[in-house]
Amino acid sequence: DMPDYLALTQRLFTTDANVRNVKSFFSIKRSKFGASLPLPEKM
C-alpha cells in the first residue's frame, strides 16, 4: 500500500538530519523465478 509506505519513509528518513536524499526503486516485472544458483561440481 503506497500511502502507508510513503508515511513510513517520511517518518523514518525526514526526521534524521544526516539523511539528505532517498530514492526507492520498485520492480514491476518479475524476471527471476527461483533463488537457486548452479554450483560447480567438486573436482
LINVEN-V344621 format. One record per residue. N is the residue number from 0. RES is the residue in three letters. SS is DSSP state (helix for helix, strand for strand, loop for the rest). D_FIRST is the distance of its C-alpha to the first C-alpha in Angstrom with 1 decimal. Layout:
N_RES_SS_D_FIRST ; N_RES_SS_D_FIRST
This chain:
0_ASP_loop_0.0 ; 1_MET_helix_3.8 ; 2_PRO_helix_5.8 ; 3_ASP_helix_5.7 ; 4_TYR_helix_6.4 ; 5_LEU_helix_8.9 ; 6_ALA_helix_10.4 ; 7_LEU_helix_10.9 ; 8_THR_helix_12.6 ; 9_GLN_helix_14.6 ; 10_ARG_helix_15.8 ; 11_LEU_helix_16.8 ; 12_PHE_helix_18.3 ; 13_THR_loop_19.7 ; 14_THR_loop_21.8 ; 15_ASP_loop_23.6 ; 16_ALA_loop_26.6 ; 17_ASN_loop_26.9 ; 18_VAL_loop_23.7 ; 19_ARG_loop_24.4 ; 20_ASN_loop_21.9 ; 21_VAL_loop_18.5 ; 22_LYS_loop_17.4 ; 23_SER_loop_14.3 ; 24_PHE_loop_14.9 ; 25_PHE_loop_12.7 ; 26_SER_loop_14.6 ; 27_ILE_loop_14.5 ; 28_LYS_loop_17.5 ; 29_ARG_loop_18.6 ; 30_SER_loop_22.0 ; 31_LYS_loop_23.0 ; 32_PHE_loop_23.6 ; 33_GLY_loop_25.1 ; 34_ALA_loop_25.4 ; 35_SER_loop_29.2 ; 36_LEU_loop_31.6 ; 37_PRO_loop_35.2 ; 38_LEU_loop_37.6 ; 39_PRO_loop_41.2 ; 40_GLU_loop_43.9 ; 41_LYS_loop_46.1 ; 42_MET_loop_49.3
